[in-house]
Amino acid sequence: MKKRELNCKLIVSDFDGTLADSNNVVSEENVGAINSYVAAGGIFAVCTGRILPSILPRVRQIGLKGLVIACQGSVIADIESGRIIRNVKLNCRQTAYICKKLEEVGANVQVFTDEGFYTDIPAEAEHLKLYENITGITAMHTDVAVSEYVKRNDISCQKVATLMEHKDQAALYEKLCGIFGDEYEVTCSAKVLIEIIPVGENKGSALKYLSAHYKIERERTCAIGDNLNDLPMLQAACYGVAVGNCSPLLAKEVKYITVTNDENAVAKVIEDFGYLGQ
């Protein structure tokens, strides 16, 4: 088969809700399209809000190599060796402050570290069990408020998050944006999740890092996502594509919208934007 000429040399995709379908499965169609694209000389990378121990097994399972981006862009690692290349963290003071503010508004708290995550949600809670099942990581629990535990144990982290029902997300998101202002970046990576991360350490800065690392100009880059946390990445790429199941907040900000994650969206984007002569 003749090798196809590339339009985009770098394609970066979100994982949950984008590369993975609604059953948390990466389809054979998506894997096949990625393999063909890589064989043609393209670079495909995953950029996710998941912590590294959660995403590494998944990208290895589908045969990806090179770099993977975790924790909204603050962690970059080599897939095969697991070696961490970049790891930006909130220090202990910052982590404790964010936790305390969440506790003050009655929100639950999750603190994500290199090893896993701490939470104040009861271990038997169904929504926590569901989250653990999706991420493959079992939560660690504290015997005091998470903010206090963080201070006592000098814990730094990549992000702090809170889980909620989808109907409550918009109001809480607005409230937290007001609380943290420009000091921290508040974003949503799922319909039931709000995350607080260091300012500027988002998926957009991660895509720029990959572009520089692989020496690929912006005009040859594409990014795919489904939620508000993907917006900086879609804006940083030349072609920012939202999947058909994306958040309404994301949909109104992007030029391109493709099919849903249950319709092999990544394969569709690779075909539409990855090659010349379409």
C-alpha positions in Angstrom: 0.0 0.0 0.0 1.3 3.5 -0.9 2.3 5.6 2.0 -0.1 8.5 2.4 1.1 12.1 2.7 0.4 13.7 6.0 -1.4 17.0 6.6 -1.0 17.0 10.4 2.2 15.5 11.8 1.0 15.6 15.4 -2.5 14.6 16.6 -3.2 14.8 20.3 -6.4 13.3 21.8 -8.2 13.4 25.1 -9.0 9.9 26.4 -12.3 9.7 28.4 -15.2 10.7 26.3 -13.1 11.1 23.2 -10.7 8.2 22.3 -12.6 5.8 24.7 -16.3 5.2 24.0 -19.2 5.4 26.5 -18.2 1.9 27.8 -14.6 3.1 28.5 -13.4 1.0 25.5 -11.0 2.1 22.7 -12.5 0.6 19.5 -10.6 -1.4 17.0 -11.4 1.2 14.4 -9.7 3.9 16.5 -6.7 1.7 17.1 -6.4 0.8 13.5 -6.6 4.4 12.4 -3.9 5.4 14.9 -1.6 2.6 13.7 -2.0 3.5 10.1 -1.4 7.2 10.9 1.8 6.4 12.8 3.0 4.0 10.1 2.6 7.0 7.7 5.0 9.0 9.8 2.5 10.8 12.1 2.8 11.2 15.9 -0.2 10.4 18.0 -0.4 11.2 21.7 -3.0 11.1 24.5 -3.5 14.1 26.8 -5.8 13.4 29.7 -6.9 14.6 33.1 -6.2 11.2 34.6 -3.1 10.7 36.8 -0.2 8.8 35.3 -0.8 5.5 37.1 -4.3 5.5 35.6 -3.5 6.3 32.0 -0.3 4.4 31.5 -1.9 0.9 31.5 -4.5 2.1 29.0 -2.1 3.6 26.4 0.2 0.6 26.7 -2.8 -1.7 26.2 -3.6 -0.1 22.8 0.1 -0.1 21.8 1.0 3.6 21.9 4.6 4.6 22.2 6.3 7.9 22.8 5.0 10.4 25.3 1.7 10.5 27.2 0.4 13.6 29.0 -1.5 13.2 32.3 -3.0 15.5 35.0 -4.4 18.1 32.5 -0.9 18.7 31.1 1.2 18.9 34.2 2.8 15.4 33.9 4.5 14.2 30.8 6.0 10.7 30.7 7.6 8.1 28.4 5.0 5.4 27.8 7.3 2.4 27.5 9.6 3.1 30.5 7.2 5.2 32.6 10.0 7.8 33.1 8.6 11.1 34.1 9.9 14.0 31.9 7.9 16.8 33.4 6.0 17.0 36.6 4.5 20.4 37.8 2.9 20.4 41.2 0.9 22.6 43.5 3.0 22.9 46.7 1.7 21.8 50.1 0.5 25.3 51.0 -1.4 25.7 47.8 -2.9 22.2 48.0 -4.1 22.8 51.6 -5.6 26.2 50.7 -7.6 24.8 47.7 -8.8 21.9 49.9 -9.9 24.2 52.6 -11.9 26.4 50.2 -13.7 23.4 48.8 -14.5 22.2 52.3 -15.8 25.6 53.2 -18.4 25.5 50.4 -19.4 22.0 51.3 -17.8 20.3 48.4 -16.0 16.9 48.6 -12.3 16.9 48.0 -9.9 14.7 46.0 -6.1 15.4 46.0 -4.2 13.7 43.1 -0.5 12.8 43.7 2.1 10.7 41.9 0.8 7.6 43.7 -2.9 8.0 43.6 -5.6 10.2 45.2 -6.9 11.1 48.7 -10.6 11.7 49.2 -13.1 12.5 51.9 -15.9 10.7 50.1 -16.9 7.6 52.1 -15.4 4.4 50.7 -18.9 2.8 50.3 -20.3 5.7 48.2 -21.5 4.5 44.8 -20.2 7.4 42.8 -16.8 7.0 44.3 -16.8 3.3 43.4 -17.8 4.2 39.9 -15.0 6.7 39.6 -12.5 4.1 41.0 -13.7 1.6 38.4 -13.3 4.0 35.5 -9.8 5.2 36.5 -8.5 1.8 37.9 -7.3 3.6 41.0 -8.5 2.9 44.6 -8.9 6.1 46.7 -6.9 6.6 49.9 -8.9 8.0 52.9 -7.8 10.3 55.7 -8.9 10.3 59.4 -9.1 14.1 59.4 -10.2 16.8 56.9 -8.2 16.5 53.7 -6.8 20.0 54.1 -5.5 19.2 57.5 -4.0 15.8 56.4 -2.2 17.6 53.5 -0.6 20.1 56.0 0.4 17.4 58.5 2.0 15.2 55.8 3.5 17.9 53.6 1.6 16.7 50.5 2.0 18.4 47.2 -0.1 17.4 44.2 -0.8 17.9 40.5 -4.5 18.9 41.0 -7.4 19.0 43.4 -10.8 18.0 42.3 -14.4 17.7 43.5 -17.1 15.3 42.3 -20.8 16.3 42.1 -24.0 15.6 40.3 -24.1 17.0 36.8 -27.1 19.3 37.7 -24.9 21.0 40.3 -21.8 21.4 38.2 -22.5 24.8 36.5 -23.3 26.6 39.7 -20.4 25.2 41.6 -18.0 25.9 38.7 -19.1 29.5 38.7 -18.7 29.8 42.5 -15.2 28.2 42.4 -14.1 30.5 39.5 -15.1 33.4 41.8 -13.3 32.0 44.8 -10.0 31.2 43.0 -10.0 34.0 40.5 -6.7 34.2 38.5 -4.7 32.5 41.2 -5.6 29.0 40.0 -7.2 27.5 36.9 -10.7 26.0 37.4 -11.8 23.5 34.7 -14.2 20.6 34.0 -13.0 17.3 32.6 -16.3 15.4 32.9 -20.0 16.1 33.6 -19.5 15.3 37.3 -16.0 16.7 37.9 -14.4 20.1 38.6 -10.6 20.4 38.8 -8.3 23.1 40.1 -4.8 23.1 38.6 -1.8 25.5 38.4 -2.4 28.5 36.1 -1.0 27.8 32.7 -0.3 24.2 33.3 -3.1 23.0 31.0 -3.5 20.8 28.0 -2.7 23.7 25.7 0.7 24.2 27.2 1.2 20.4 27.0 0.5 20.4 23.3 3.0 23.2 22.8 5.5 21.2 24.7 5.0 18.2 22.4 5.2 20.4 19.3 8.6 21.7 20.5 9.8 18.3 21.6 9.0 16.8 18.2 9.9 20.0 16.3 6.5 20.2 14.6 5.1 23.6 13.6 1.6 24.6 14.8 0.3 24.4 11.2 0.8 20.7 11.3 -1.0 20.0 14.6 -4.5 18.7 15.5 -6.2 18.2 18.9 -9.4 16.3 19.8 -11.5 16.7 22.9 -14.9 16.6 24.6 -14.9 18.9 27.6 -13.9 22.4 28.9 -10.5 21.2 30.0 -9.7 20.4 26.4 -10.3 23.9 25.2 -6.8 25.2 25.7 -5.4 22.2 23.7 -7.9 22.7 20.9 -7.0 26.4 20.8 -3.3 25.7 20.8 -3.6 23.3 17.8 -4.0 24.4 14.2 -7.1 22.2 14.0 -9.1 21.9 17.2 -11.9 19.3 16.9 -14.6 18.6 19.4 -16.3 15.3 19.4 -20.1 15.1 18.8 -20.8 14.3 22.4 -18.9 17.3 23.7 -19.9 19.7 26.4 -22.1 22.6 25.2 -19.5 24.9 26.8 -16.9 23.5 24.4 -19.1 23.3 21.4 -19.7 27.0 21.3 -15.9 27.7 21.3 -14.7 25.5 18.5 -14.8 25.6 14.7 -14.9 21.9 14.0 -17.2 19.3 15.5 -17.0 15.6 14.4 -19.0 12.5 15.2 -19.3 11.1 18.8 -16.9 9.0 20.8 -19.3 6.1 20.2 -18.9 6.5 16.4 -15.1 6.2 16.3 -14.5 10.0 16.4 -10.7 9.7 16.6 -10.6 7.5 13.5 -12.8 10.1 11.7 -10.6 13.0 12.7 -7.4 11.2 11.6 -9.0 10.5 8.2 -10.3 14.1 7.9 -7.4 16.1 9.2 -4.4 13.7 9.3 -3.8 13.3 5.6 -3.5 15.5 2.5 -5.8 15.1 -0.5 -9.1 14.7 1.4 
